Amino acid sequence: MTDSATKSVAMTMPEPDPKLKAGKFKDLLRYLGPGIIVASASIGNGEIFFASREGSLFGFSLLWTFLLCAIMKGSVVYVGSKFATLTGEHPSARWGQIIPGSKNWVPVFLGIVAAIAIPSSICGFIKVLGQWTCWTFGIDTAYTVLCGTIWALVGFLFVFFSYEKMEKVSTGIVLILVIFALLAIFVSNPDWLALLSGFIPTIPAQYPDWVQAKNPEVLSGPILLEIVSAVGILGGGIQDYLGYMGTISEKNWGMYGNEHIADIQASLKRLSGKEDIPLPEDENTVSNAKGWLKAVKIDNVASFTAVWLVGSIFMILGNVILGTNGLQVVPSNDQIIQNQANFFSVISPGLVLLYKVAIFCAFFGGTVALSTQVYPATFRACFSPVFPAIQKPENKFKTRLWVAVFCIFGGILLAWTNITYTFVLQVATVIGSVFGIGLVGLLLLWTEKRSLPKEYQLKPAWFTLTLVSSIIMVLLGFIAFLQLFNII
């Protein structure tokens, strides 16, 4: 219940677009929004490298893990997006009100976790862009990091310009790449029964025998860490999805479309941790809310289906082209993207050029989109409860600029160390993409129960799915962290 100080909050849910309620396919495509941006930006390190790597090492046996990961992460991200859409408030703002202890310690803690993962993620993009440049233009590999640094600095300049048009072109090229990759599966004619058996849960007991002779360095990593790294990086981490939840505000979905949203957000900050958010529970408001949640579901399902599909395609090709019955090569620190060109040469050697162009679009586009759009939203979400000035419209560019400085130059600094590509991504994955998302899932469920009226809470089945998913990710992330740093 709410007290007299908060009863006057006018939380009127705007009427959803009639086309959204009608549910026609072509109209629903308009609501492919922030999730697709995050998905397209995160395609690269996980789907192109790790998925291909796991396919070459373990065949089809881990296909089920990608499907499970998409479901688990998707369930968590939907809960957060749902809360933001219904209330017009980022979940991190509510955590400062309802979590025991010092006010706002949870969003700040998650911001620190994200800040640890972000430079590692950008460093991965820089290393790939450096290798891509040397490979494409025949430059000595001694200049790999320098080339990657130059591209990162070029990407930084987009903080001052719009990347929207180039983003659409890049996304289109990457989509064409995915279509040809899917075609390559049929051209390579895999064992379809073995492929389908990959969706039956099994865990490989050991690496293939040929890895000992050709890639002995792979054997130094525990199989569980290898699997968690590949599965965890699929679709991104909390550094991506806390920002995604924040970008919903720019789409004016749900309560964000209320013309008095600034007053509503100010009123919500005055609520005590014991009070429900005063969403009207009349039939019309609840119906409008469910209409807006359809947009969230469309964006969520489309984005996680995309990353699952791309990851699965590259895992299948990794097995067929690079694996035990293929070339027997493993994508590695010195050959991050080069071997995957063979996926497209089986159709036509000319498609290798398309692959190279698409790789640049994926990794350069990802660097720009994450450092200048998504991660600034993440920082605002995590740190604005303590530093409200960064949320003010007049400070939006300053925040974007300084976050981009942190992302790009932090990534460059890491790239110039001797840290390997696989290790830097494993750090980002284990901390941000597995443990971090699991922790956020538990916090979101707590927020649901503590803050939303019953009419707006999750159905029991979805609540249970998210709870189980979050616990699994927290446990796997913790174990993988201990293995990563040789504690166990």
C-alpha positions in Angstrom: 0.0 0.0 0.0 1.0 3.6 -0.5 0.8 6.4 2.0 -0.7 9.9 1.5 2.6 11.3 0.3 2.6 9.1 -2.8 -1.1 8.6 -3.5 -1.1 11.6 -5.8 1.4 10.0 -8.3 -0.4 10.1 -11.6 0.8 6.8 -13.1 -1.4 6.8 -16.1 -0.4 4.1 -18.6 -0.4 5.6 -22.2 -2.6 3.8 -24.7 -0.5 1.4 -26.8 -0.3 1.7 -30.5 -3.3 0.0 -32.0 -1.0 -1.8 -34.5 0.8 -3.3 -31.5 -2.5 -4.6 -30.2 -3.6 -5.9 -33.6 -0.4 -8.1 -33.8 0.1 -8.1 -37.5 3.6 -9.3 -38.3 4.7 -6.4 -40.5 3.5 -3.9 -37.8 5.3 -5.8 -35.0 8.6 -5.5 -36.8 8.5 -1.8 -35.9 9.1 -2.9 -32.3 12.5 -4.6 -33.0 14.3 -1.9 -31.0 17.1 -1.8 -28.3 17.4 -5.6 -28.0 18.4 -6.0 -31.7 20.9 -3.2 -31.3 22.6 -4.9 -28.4 22.4 -8.3 -30.2 24.0 -7.0 -33.3 26.7 -5.2 -31.3 27.5 -8.2 -29.3 27.8 -10.6 -32.3 31.5 -11.2 -32.8 33.5 -12.3 -29.8 30.9 -14.9 -28.7 29.2 -16.1 -31.9 32.0 -15.8 -34.4 35.0 -16.8 -32.2 33.9 -18.9 -29.2 31.0 -20.7 -31.0 33.3 -21.7 -33.9 36.0 -22.8 -31.3 33.6 -25.0 -29.3 32.3 -26.5 -32.5 35.8 -27.5 -33.6 36.6 -28.9 -30.2 33.4 -30.6 -29.1 31.4 -31.1 -32.3 27.7 -30.8 -32.0 27.6 -31.9 -28.4 27.1 -28.4 -27.0 24.4 -27.1 -29.2 21.9 -27.6 -26.4 23.9 -25.2 -24.2 23.4 -22.3 -26.6 19.6 -22.9 -26.6 19.6 -23.1 -22.8 21.7 -20.0 -22.4 19.4 -18.0 -24.7 16.4 -19.0 -22.7 18.1 -18.3 -19.3 19.4 -14.9 -20.3 16.3 -14.0 -22.1 14.1 -14.7 -19.1 16.3 -12.4 -16.9 16.4 -9.6 -19.4 12.7 -9.7 -20.0 12.0 -9.3 -16.3 14.1 -6.2 -16.1 12.7 -4.7 -19.3 9.2 -5.5 -18.1 9.8 -3.6 -14.9 11.2 -0.6 -16.7 8.3 -0.5 -19.2 5.6 -0.7 -16.6 7.0 1.8 -14.1 9.1 4.2 -16.2 12.0 3.5 -13.8 15.1 1.6 -14.3 15.3 -1.4 -11.9 18.6 -0.1 -10.4 16.8 3.0 -9.1 14.4 0.7 -7.1 17.2 -1.4 -5.7 18.5 1.6 -3.8 15.1 1.8 -2.1 14.4 -1.8 -1.3 17.7 -3.6 -0.8 18.9 -3.7 2.9 22.1 -1.9 3.8 23.6 1.4 2.7 21.3 3.1 0.2 22.2 2.5 -3.5 25.1 0.1 -2.7 23.7 -2.5 -5.1 23.5 -0.4 -8.3 27.0 0.9 -7.5 28.3 -2.6 -7.0 26.9 -3.7 -10.3 28.3 -0.7 -11.9 31.7 -1.6 -10.7 31.2 -5.2 -12.0 30.2 -3.8 -15.4 33.2 -1.4 -15.3 35.5 -4.4 -14.8 34.0 -6.3 -17.7 33.7 -3.4 -20.2 37.4 -2.7 -21.0 37.9 -6.5 -21.3 35.1 -6.7 -23.9 36.4 -3.7 -25.9 39.9 -5.0 -25.7 38.6 -8.2 -27.5 37.1 -6.0 -30.3 40.4 -4.1 -30.6 42.5 -7.3 -30.9 40.2 -8.6 -33.6 40.2 -5.4 -35.6 44.0 -5.5 -35.4 44.2 -9.0 -36.7 41.6 -8.3 -39.4 43.7 -5.3 -40.7 47.0 -7.3 -40.9 45.2 -10.3 -42.5 43.2 -8.2 -45.0 46.0 -5.8 -46.1 49.0 -8.1 -45.7 50.6 -6.0 -42.9 53.2 -7.5 -40.6 51.5 -9.0 -37.5 53.9 -7.1 -35.3 51.6 -4.1 -35.9 48.4 -5.9 -34.9 47.8 -4.0 -31.7 48.7 -0.7 -33.3 46.2 -1.3 -36.1 43.5 -2.2 -33.6 44.2 0.9 -31.6 43.8 3.1 -34.7 40.4 1.6 -35.4 39.4 2.1 -31.8 40.3 5.8 -31.9 38.4 6.2 -35.1 35.4 4.5 -33.4 35.8 6.9 -30.5 35.2 9.9 -32.8 31.6 8.7 -33.4 30.8 10.0 -29.9 30.6 13.4 -31.7 28.7 12.1 -34.7 25.6 10.0 -35.5 26.3 6.4 -36.2 22.7 5.6 -37.1 23.0 5.3 -40.9 26.2 3.4 -40.8 24.8 1.1 -38.1 21.9 0.1 -40.4 24.3 -0.6 -43.3 26.6 -2.7 -41.0 23.7 -4.6 -39.6 22.5 -5.4 -43.1 26.0 -6.7 -44.1 26.2 -8.9 -41.0 22.7 -10.2 -41.7 23.8 -11.2 -45.3 26.8 -13.0 -43.7 24.6 -15.0 -41.5 22.4 -16.0 -44.4 25.4 -17.3 -46.3 26.7 -19.0 -43.2 23.3 -20.8 -43.0 23.6 -21.7 -46.7 27.1 -23.1 -46.0 25.6 -25.6 -43.5 23.5 -27.1 -46.3 26.4 -27.0 -48.8 28.7 -28.8 -46.3 26.0 -31.4 -45.7 26.6 -32.3 -42.0 25.4 -35.5 -40.4 21.9 -34.3 -39.6 21.1 -37.0 -37.0 24.3 -36.2 -35.1 23.4 -32.5 -35.4 20.0 -33.1 -33.8 21.5 -35.2 -31.1 23.5 -32.1 -30.1 20.3 -30.8 -28.5 20.3 -33.7 -26.0 22.2 -32.5 -22.9 25.7 -34.0 -22.6 29.0 -32.7 -21.3 32.2 -33.7 -23.2 34.6 -35.7 -21.0 37.8 -34.7 -22.8 39.3 -32.8 -25.7 39.8 -34.6 -29.0 43.1 -36.4 -29.5 44.2 -34.2 -32.4 44.2 -31.1 -30.1 47.1 -32.6 -28.2 49.3 -32.5 -31.3 48.0 -29.4 -33.0 46.8 -27.0 -30.2 48.3 -28.2 -26.9 47.8 -24.8 -25.3 44.0 -25.5 -25.3 44.5 -28.4 -22.9 45.6 -26.1 -20.1 42.1 -24.8 -19.6 39.4 -26.9 -17.8 36.6 -28.1 -20.0 34.0 -26.5 -17.7 35.7 -23.1 -18.0 35.9 -23.5 -21.8 32.1 -24.3 -22.0 31.0 -21.5 -19.6 33.1 -19.0 -21.5 31.5 -19.9 -24.8 28.0 -20.1 -23.5 28.3 -17.1 -21.2 29.5 -14.7 -23.9 26.5 -15.5 -26.1 24.5 -12.3 -26.4 26.5 -10.2 -23.9 26.6 -9.5 -20.2 25.2 -7.2 -17.5 27.3 -4.4 -19.0 25.1 -4.7 -22.1 21.7 -5.5 -20.6 21.6 -3.0 -17.8 22.2 -0.5 -20.6 19.6 -2.1 -22.7 17.0 -1.7 -20.0 17.9 2.0 -19.9 17.6 2.5 -23.6 13.9 1.5 -23.4 13.2 5.0 -22.2 14.3 6.4 -25.5 11.6 4.3 -27.3 8.9 5.8 -25.0 7.4 2.4 -24.4 4.9 2.0 -21.6 5.1 4.5 -18.7 8.1 6.2 -20.4 5.5 7.6 -22.9 3.6 9.4 -20.1 4.1 13.2 -20.6 4.6 13.6 -16.9 7.4 10.9 -16.7 9.8 13.2 -14.9 7.3 13.9 -12.2 6.5 10.2 -11.9 10.2 9.3 -11.5 10.6 12.0 -8.9 7.6 10.7 -7.0 8.9 7.1 -7.1 12.1 8.2 -5.4 10.0 9.3 -2.5 8.5 5.9 -2.0 9.7 3.9 1.0 11.1 0.4 0.4 8.0 -1.1 2.0 5.5 0.5 -0.5 4.3 -0.9 -3.8 4.7 1.2 -6.8 1.2 2.8 -7.2 0.3 1.4 -10.6 -3.5 1.6 -11.2 -5.1 -1.8 -11.0 -8.2 -1.1 -13.1 -8.9 -3.3 -16.1 -8.1 -0.6 -18.7 -4.7 0.2 -17.3 -3.7 -3.4 -16.9 -4.9 -4.0 -20.5 -2.7 -1.1 -21.7 0.2 -2.4 -19.7 -0.1 -5.9 -21.3 -0.2 -4.2 -24.7 3.1 -2.5 -24.1 4.7 -5.7 -22.8 4.0 -7.2 -26.2 6.6 -4.8 -27.6 9.1 -5.9 -24.9 8.4 -9.6 -25.7 8.9 -9.1 -29.4 12.2 -7.3 -28.9 13.4 -9.8 -26.3 12.5 -12.9 -28.3 13.8 -11.6 -31.6 17.2 -10.5 -30.1 17.8 -13.8 -28.2 16.6 -15.9 -31.1 19.1 -14.0 -33.3 22.1 -14.6 -31.0 21.1 -18.3 -30.5 20.7 -18.8 -34.2 24.0 -17.1 -35.2 25.9 -18.9 -32.4 24.5 -22.3 -33.4 25.3 -21.7 -37.1 28.9 -21.0 -36.3 29.2 -23.9 -33.9 27.8 -26.3 -36.5 30.3 -24.9 -39.1 33.1 -25.0 -36.6 32.5 -28.8 -36.3 32.0 -29.6 -39.9 34.7 -27.4 -41.4 37.3 -27.0 -38.6 36.7 -30.0 -36.4 37.7 -33.7 -36.1 36.5 -34.6 -39.6 37.5 -31.3 -41.1 40.7 -29.2 -41.1 41.4 -29.9 -37.4 42.2 -26.4 -36.4 41.0 -24.4 -33.4 40.3 -20.6 -33.5 42.9 -19.3 -31.1 44.6 -16.1 -29.8 46.7 -15.7 -33.0 44.0 -16.9 -35.4 40.8 -15.4 -34.0 38.8 -14.9 -37.2 41.0 -16.2 -40.1 40.0 -19.9 -40.0 36.3 -19.1 -40.1 36.7 -17.8 -43.7 36.7 -21.5 -44.7 33.0 -21.6 -43.8 32.3 -19.4 -46.8 34.9 -20.6 -49.3 33.0 -24.0 -49.4 30.3 -22.1 -51.3 32.6 -19.8 -53.3 36.1 -18.4 -52.8 34.7 -15.0 -53.6 32.6 -15.0 -50.5 35.7 -14.7 -48.4 35.7 -11.0 -49.3 32.1 -10.7 -48.0 33.3 -12.4 -44.8 36.1 -10.0 -44.3 33.8 -7.0 -44.9 31.2 -8.4 -42.5 33.8 -9.1 -39.8 34.9 -5.5 -39.9 31.3 -4.3 -39.7 30.5 -6.6 -36.8 33.6 -5.7 -34.7 34.0 -2.0 -35.6 30.2 -1.5 -35.4 30.2 -3.3 -32.1 33.0 -1.1 -30.7 31.1 2.1 -31.7 27.6 1.0 -30.6 28.7 -0.4 -27.2 31.1 2.4 -26.2 29.0 5.3 -27.4 25.4 4.1 -26.9 24.9 1.0 -24.8 27.6 1.4 -22.1 26.8 5.1 -21.4 23.2 3.9 -20.7 24.7 1.3 -18.3 26.7 3.8 -16.4 23.7 6.1 -16.1 21.6 3.2 -14.8 24.1 2.1 -12.2 25.5 5.4 -11.0 22.6 7.9 -11.4 21.0 6.9 -8.1 24.1 8.2 -6.3 25.0 10.9 -8.9 21.6 12.1 -10.2 23.3 14.9 -12.3 24.4 12.3 -14.9 20.8 11.6 -15.7 19.9 15.2 -16.5 19.4 15.8 -20.3 21.9 18.6 -20.3 24.6 16.2 -19.1 23.8 13.4 -21.4 26.6 14.2 -23.9 29.2 14.6 -21.1 28.3 11.3 -19.7 28.4 9.7 -23.1 31.8 11.3 -23.8 33.5 10.2 -20.6 32.1 6.7 -20.7 33.4 6.4 -24.2 36.8 7.6 -23.0 36.8 4.9 -20.3 35.7 2.2 -22.7 38.0 2.9 -25.6 41.1 3.9 -23.7 40.6 1.2 -21.1 40.3 -1.3 -23.9 43.4 0.1 -25.6 45.4 -0.1 -22.4 44.5 -3.8 -22.0 45.3 -4.5 -25.6 48.9 -3.2 -25.2 49.6 -5.7 -22.4 50.5 -9.3 -22.9 47.0 -10.5 -21.9 45.6 -13.0 -24.4 42.3 -12.7 -26.3 40.8 -15.8 -24.7 41.7 -14.8 -21.2 40.5 -11.2 -21.5 37.1 -12.5 -22.8 36.9 -15.1 -20.1 37.3 -12.4 -17.5 34.5 -10.4 -19.1 32.3 -13.5 -19.6 32.7 -15.1 -16.2 32.2 -11.9 -14.2 29.8 -10.0 -16.4 28.0 -12.4 -18.6 27.4 -15.4 -16.3 27.7 -14.5 -12.6 26.6 -10.9 -13.1 23.5 -11.7 -15.1 22.5 -14.4 -12.6 22.9 -11.9 -9.7 20.8 -9.4 -11.6 18.1 -12.0 -12.1 17.8 -12.7 -8.4 17.6 -8.9 -7.7 14.9 -8.4 -10.3 12.8 -11.2 -8.8 13.1 -9.6 -5.4 12.1 -6.3 -6.9 9.0 -7.8 -8.5 7.8 -9.2 -5.2 8.6 -6.1 -3.2 7.5 -3.3 -5.5 4.9 -4.3 -8.1 1.2 -4.8 -7.4 0.1 -8.4 -7.8 -1.7 -7.7 -11.1 1.6 -6.7 -12.7 3.8 -9.5 -11.3 5.2 -12.4 -13.3 3.2 -15.6 -13.8 4.5 -18.4 -11.5 6.0 -20.4 -14.4 8.1 -17.4 -15.6 9.1 -16.6 -12.1 10.3 -20.1 -11.5 12.2 -20.2 -14.9 14.0 -16.9 -14.0 14.8 -18.1 -10.5 16.3 -21.4 -11.6 18.2 -19.7 -14.5 19.6 -17.1 -12.1 20.8 -19.6 -9.6 22.5 -21.7 -12.2 24.3 -18.7 -13.7 25.5 -17.5 -10.3 26.9 -21.0 -9.4 28.5 -21.6 -12.8 30.0 -18.1 -12.8 31.4 -18.6 -9.3 33.0 -22.0 -10.2 34.4 -20.7 -13.5 35.9 -17.7 -11.7 37.7 -20.0 -9.3 39.0 -22.1 -12.3 40.0 -19.0 -14.3 42.3 -17.9 -11.6 43.5 -21.4 -10.7 42.0 -21.4 -7.3 40.4 -24.8 -7.9 
